[in-house]
Amino acid sequence: MLLDQRLFVELRLSNNGIVGDSAYYISRGEPGYDEMLERVGGLNPGEEKSIPPYR
């Protein structure tokens, strides 16, 4: 979480030797913000965590 409470998300997907990367910001109030915080178990400004794999 950045100091302004935006989330910076970096994702990587690999399947059959094909790799895709994505990076984006999520601001408070945007769709997915609360769900992402819940998924990583909460964050404080300046804190970083890995995103558990989706299954």
mmCIF file of the C-alpha atoms, coordinates in Angstrom:
data_MODEL
# 
_entry.id   MODEL 
# 
loop_
_atom_site.group_PDB 
_atom_site.id 
_atom_site.type_symbol 
_atom_site.label_atom_id 
_atom_site.label_alt_id 
_atom_site.label_comp_id 
_atom_site.label_asym_id 
_atom_site.label_entity_id 
_atom_site.label_seq_id 
_atom_site.pdbx_PDB_ins_code 
_atom_site.Cartn_x 
_atom_site.Cartn_y 
_atom_site.Cartn_z 
_atom_site.occupancy 
_atom_site.B_iso_or_equiv 
_atom_site.pdbx_formal_charge 
_atom_site.auth_seq_id 
_atom_site.auth_comp_id 
_atom_site.auth_asym_id 
_atom_site.auth_atom_id 
_atom_site.pdbx_PDB_model_num 
ATOM 1  C CA . MET A 1 1  ? 0.000   0.000   0.000   1.00 0.00 ? 1  MET A CA 1 
ATOM 2  C CA . LEU A 1 2  ? 1.323   3.394   -0.947  1.00 0.00 ? 2  LEU A CA 1 
ATOM 3  C CA . LEU A 1 3  ? 1.353   6.213   1.597   1.00 0.00 ? 3  LEU A CA 1 
ATOM 4  C CA . ASP A 1 4  ? -1.754  7.733   -0.054  1.00 0.00 ? 4  ASP A CA 1 
ATOM 5  C CA . GLN A 1 5  ? -3.518  4.345   0.517   1.00 0.00 ? 5  GLN A CA 1 
ATOM 6  C CA . ARG A 1 6  ? -3.618  3.386   -3.179  1.00 0.00 ? 6  ARG A CA 1 
ATOM 7  C CA . LEU A 1 7  ? -2.767  -0.237  -3.881  1.00 0.00 ? 7  LEU A CA 1 
ATOM 8  C CA . PHE A 1 8  ? -0.103  -1.043  -6.462  1.00 0.00 ? 8  PHE A CA 1 
ATOM 9  C CA . VAL A 1 9  ? -0.768  -4.513  -7.841  1.00 0.00 ? 9  VAL A CA 1 
ATOM 10 C CA . GLU A 1 10 ? 1.682   -6.541  -9.930  1.00 0.00 ? 10 GLU A CA 1 
ATOM 11 C CA . LEU A 1 11 ? 0.444   -9.824  -11.363 1.00 0.00 ? 11 LEU A CA 1 
ATOM 12 C CA . ARG A 1 12 ? 2.088   -12.585 -13.411 1.00 0.00 ? 12 ARG A CA 1 
ATOM 13 C CA . LEU A 1 13 ? 0.325   -15.434 -15.159 1.00 0.00 ? 13 LEU A CA 1 
ATOM 14 C CA . SER A 1 14 ? 2.095   -18.322 -16.824 1.00 0.00 ? 14 SER A CA 1 
ATOM 15 C CA . ASN A 1 15 ? 0.469   -21.171 -18.683 1.00 0.00 ? 15 ASN A CA 1 
ATOM 16 C CA . ASN A 1 16 ? 2.068   -23.631 -21.101 1.00 0.00 ? 16 ASN A CA 1 
ATOM 17 C CA . GLY A 1 17 ? 5.199   -21.495 -21.447 1.00 0.00 ? 17 GLY A CA 1 
ATOM 18 C CA . ILE A 1 18 ? 3.283   -18.284 -22.126 1.00 0.00 ? 18 ILE A CA 1 
ATOM 19 C CA . VAL A 1 19 ? 3.833   -15.519 -19.567 1.00 0.00 ? 19 VAL A CA 1 
ATOM 20 C CA . GLY A 1 20 ? 1.765   -12.380 -19.067 1.00 0.00 ? 20 GLY A CA 1 
ATOM 21 C CA . ASP A 1 21 ? 2.474   -9.506  -16.686 1.00 0.00 ? 21 ASP A CA 1 
ATOM 22 C CA . SER A 1 22 ? 0.202   -6.726  -15.475 1.00 0.00 ? 22 SER A CA 1 
ATOM 23 C CA . ALA A 1 23 ? 0.604   -3.807  -13.086 1.00 0.00 ? 23 ALA A CA 1 
ATOM 24 C CA . TYR A 1 24 ? -2.024  -1.311  -11.981 1.00 0.00 ? 24 TYR A CA 1 
ATOM 25 C CA . TYR A 1 25 ? -3.159  0.988   -9.160  1.00 0.00 ? 25 TYR A CA 1 
ATOM 26 C CA . ILE A 1 26 ? -6.419  0.708   -7.226  1.00 0.00 ? 26 ILE A CA 1 
ATOM 27 C CA . SER A 1 27 ? -7.635  3.740   -5.268  1.00 0.00 ? 27 SER A CA 1 
ATOM 28 C CA . ARG A 1 28 ? -9.923  3.665   -2.247  1.00 0.00 ? 28 ARG A CA 1 
ATOM 29 C CA . GLY A 1 29 ? -13.534 3.496   -3.349  1.00 0.00 ? 29 GLY A CA 1 
ATOM 30 C CA . GLU A 1 30 ? -12.746 1.778   -6.660  1.00 0.00 ? 30 GLU A CA 1 
ATOM 31 C CA . PRO A 1 31 ? -14.174 -1.654  -7.425  1.00 0.00 ? 31 PRO A CA 1 
ATOM 32 C CA . GLY A 1 32 ? -11.907 -4.400  -6.110  1.00 0.00 ? 32 GLY A CA 1 
ATOM 33 C CA . TYR A 1 33 ? -10.106 -2.278  -3.496  1.00 0.00 ? 33 TYR A CA 1 
ATOM 34 C CA . ASP A 1 34 ? -11.759 -3.798  -0.425  1.00 0.00 ? 34 ASP A CA 1 
ATOM 35 C CA . GLU A 1 35 ? -11.626 -7.309  -1.898  1.00 0.00 ? 35 GLU A CA 1 
ATOM 36 C CA . MET A 1 36 ? -7.884  -6.990  -2.548  1.00 0.00 ? 36 MET A CA 1 
ATOM 37 C CA . LEU A 1 37 ? -7.232  -5.772  1.001   1.00 0.00 ? 37 LEU A CA 1 
ATOM 38 C CA . GLU A 1 38 ? -9.221  -8.696  2.355   1.00 0.00 ? 38 GLU A CA 1 
ATOM 39 C CA . ARG A 1 39 ? -7.367  -11.148 0.086   1.00 0.00 ? 39 ARG A CA 1 
ATOM 40 C CA . VAL A 1 40 ? -3.955  -10.112 1.467   1.00 0.00 ? 40 VAL A CA 1 
ATOM 41 C CA . GLY A 1 41 ? -5.172  -9.902  5.067   1.00 0.00 ? 41 GLY A CA 1 
ATOM 42 C CA . GLY A 1 42 ? -5.095  -6.101  5.286   1.00 0.00 ? 42 GLY A CA 1 
ATOM 43 C CA . LEU A 1 43 ? -2.318  -3.591  4.714   1.00 0.00 ? 43 LEU A CA 1 
ATOM 44 C CA . ASN A 1 44 ? -0.962  -0.477  6.345   1.00 0.00 ? 44 ASN A CA 1 
ATOM 45 C CA . PRO A 1 45 ? 0.432   2.460   4.354   1.00 0.00 ? 45 PRO A CA 1 
ATOM 46 C CA . GLY A 1 46 ? 3.974   1.588   3.239   1.00 0.00 ? 46 GLY A CA 1 
ATOM 47 C CA . GLU A 1 47 ? 3.463   -2.160  3.771   1.00 0.00 ? 47 GLU A CA 1 
ATOM 48 C CA . GLU A 1 48 ? 3.913   -4.752  1.003   1.00 0.00 ? 48 GLU A CA 1 
ATOM 49 C CA . LYS A 1 49 ? 2.532   -8.302  0.790   1.00 0.00 ? 49 LYS A CA 1 
ATOM 50 C CA . SER A 1 50 ? 2.327   -11.048 -1.794  1.00 0.00 ? 50 SER A CA 1 
ATOM 51 C CA . ILE A 1 51 ? -1.073  -11.876 -3.239  1.00 0.00 ? 51 ILE A CA 1 
ATOM 52 C CA . PRO A 1 52 ? -2.047  -15.498 -2.544  1.00 0.00 ? 52 PRO A CA 1 
ATOM 53 C CA . PRO A 1 53 ? -2.662  -17.526 -5.734  1.00 0.00 ? 53 PRO A CA 1 
ATOM 54 C CA . TYR A 1 54 ? -6.209  -17.767 -7.034  1.00 0.00 ? 54 TYR A CA 1 
ATOM 55 C CA . ARG A 1 55 ? -7.428  -21.321 -7.354  1.00 0.00 ? 55 ARG A CA 1 
# 
